[in-house]
Amino acid sequence: MTSPKILKTASTAANYALHQAADAVVFHGDCMRLINEIPDESIPLAISSPPYSIGKDYENTEDIDSFLDLHKRLLPQLVSKLQPGGSLCWQVGSHVKNGVVTPLDYLVMDCMRAMPEMKLRNRIVWTFGHGLHCSNRFSGRHETLLWFTKGDTYNFDLDAVRVKQKYPGKRYASGPKKGKLSGNPLGKNPGDVWDIPNVKARHVEKTTHPCQFPVGLVHRLVRALSKPGDLVFDPFCGVSSTGVAALALDRRFLGAEVMAEYIEIGRQRLKSALAGEAEFRPAEQEIFVPDPNSSVAREPDPIEWQEVVRIRTQPIQNQVRACA
Ligand SMILES: C[S@@+](CC[C@H](N)C(=O)[O-])C[C@H]1O[C@@H](n2cnc3c(N)ncnc32)[C@H](O)[C@@H]1O
């Protein structure tokens, strides 16, 4: 295995990944420049989470039209680089401005309508337990992931992603198979609602990136939608979470990222993954249930609660507003 290559020339990055079969290449620059250098119909799997235009450190706009403009320019280019039968997985949340929510996958679907060869196979709901607590609407606890294939024939390895059944001992109740086990010994289809903790403060994968997605989320997609040796492309790779999943599964990785700080963190993570030492939380790990006797899970003293109520009912300008 070679070390990850970080390159500032788009044509060199594309050449290493596509023609010299390097294990991990990250282009430091605008992904559109890299995409333009990728040969048509050469990428088997692209997975990404683009900027949401909500004013994060790495964005210069909060305008939803800029999300739409970016996607109208980027998606047709990206799709032309996908192999026939290749997959595109696009992970987005919601744009929130002045308390008004726009689910971004609606906008992505609108752009994809111009490309009828792209068939939507799943709209996966990624749900998680933690985030901002809203006071004027229900707190957001899911984002979505759209999986498209280019054309009708595609690779989907269900056995690679089966999960534990709830009732593995279930048997046919009637018919010729009555009394025989009715489940699949490899487990069941994971479905299209995935409960995977988001990467917050004490998560094993946490870096300084404000919105990295969990490696487990991508790991499942890579297992199901690609084969060992395949190249996995992430045009907005952040700290290279997609790359960590790809390398951990003996695939190769090509990414693009504009921020040097994230590229450096990603480089370290890719290096660990190449050495077989990637640290991440598997998607199949059970969700943590706190010990009911631990101090944080027990009901506090009613007097302490009263103090909380007193503070909450102070005039609004003295309180910290938590939610956009
Ligand atoms: C939602 S984050 C992706 C995080 C990533 N999935 C991870 O787990 O680290 C979007 C990333 O795209 C980067 N970015 C924004 N515009 C870009 C562009 N034109 N080309 C490449 N990267 C870009 C941002 O710096 C940011 O790190």
The ligand as an SDF file (V2000), in Angstrom:
LIG
                    3D

 27 29  0  0  0  0  0  0  0  0999 V2000
  -20.7330   18.6990    4.3240 C   0  0  0  0  0  0  0  0  0  0  0  0
  -18.9910   18.8140    4.2770 S   0  0  0  0  0  0  0  0  0  0  0  0
  -18.5140   17.1540    3.9120 C   0  0  0  0  0  0  0  0  0  0  0  0
  -17.9400   16.4350    5.0920 C   0  0  0  0  0  0  0  0  0  0  0  0
  -17.4500   15.0400    4.7730 C   0  0  0  0  0  0  0  0  0  0  0  0
  -18.5390   14.1770    4.3750 N   0  0  0  0  0  0  0  0  0  0  0  0
  -16.7590   14.4160    5.9800 C   0  0  0  0  0  0  0  0  0  0  0  0
  -17.2310   13.4330    6.5470 O   0  0  0  0  0  0  0  0  0  0  0  0
  -15.7390   14.9990    6.3990 O   0  0  0  0  0  0  0  0  0  0  0  0
  -18.6900   19.6220    2.7420 C   0  0  0  0  0  0  0  0  0  0  0  0
  -17.2030   19.8720    2.4770 C   0  0  0  0  0  0  0  0  0  0  0  0
  -17.0610   20.3720    1.1420 O   0  0  0  0  0  0  0  0  0  0  0  0
  -15.9710   21.2800    1.1280 C   0  0  0  0  0  0  0  0  0  0  0  0
  -16.1560   22.1100   -0.0960 N   0  0  0  0  0  0  0  0  0  0  0  0
  -16.9840   23.1700   -0.2680 C   0  0  0  0  0  0  0  0  0  0  0  0
  -16.9440   23.5970   -1.5470 N   0  0  0  0  0  0  0  0  0  0  0  0
  -16.0620   22.7970   -2.2000 C   0  0  0  0  0  0  0  0  0  0  0  0
  -15.6310   22.7060   -3.5690 C   0  0  0  0  0  0  0  0  0  0  0  0
  -16.0570   23.5620   -4.4910 N   0  0  0  0  0  0  0  0  0  0  0  0
  -14.7530   21.7200   -3.8850 N   0  0  0  0  0  0  0  0  0  0  0  0
  -14.3050   20.8550   -2.9370 C   0  0  0  0  0  0  0  0  0  0  0  0
  -14.6820   20.8870   -1.6410 N   0  0  0  0  0  0  0  0  0  0  0  0
  -15.5630   21.8340   -1.2800 C   0  0  0  0  0  0  0  0  0  0  0  0
  -16.0940   22.0050    2.4550 C   0  0  0  0  0  0  0  0  0  0  0  0
  -14.8580   22.5960    2.8570 O   0  0  0  0  0  0  0  0  0  0  0  0
  -16.5520   20.8760    3.3820 C   0  0  0  0  0  0  0  0  0  0  0  0
  -15.4580   20.2850    4.0570 O   0  0  0  0  0  0  0  0  0  0  0  0
  1  2  1  0
  2  3  1  0
  2 10  1  0
  3  4  1  0
  4  5  1  0
  5  6  1  0
  5  7  1  0
  7  8  2  0
  7  9  1  0
 10 11  1  0
 11 12  1  0
 11 26  1  0
 12 13  1  0
 13 14  1  0
 13 24  1  0
 14 15  1  0
 14 23  1  0
 15 16  2  0
 16 17  1  0
 17 18  1  0
 17 23  2  0
 18 19  1  0
 18 20  2  0
 20 21  1  0
 21 22  2  0
 22 23  1  0
 24 25  1  0
 24 26  1  0
 26 27  1  0
M  CHG  2   2   1   9  -1
M  END
$$$$
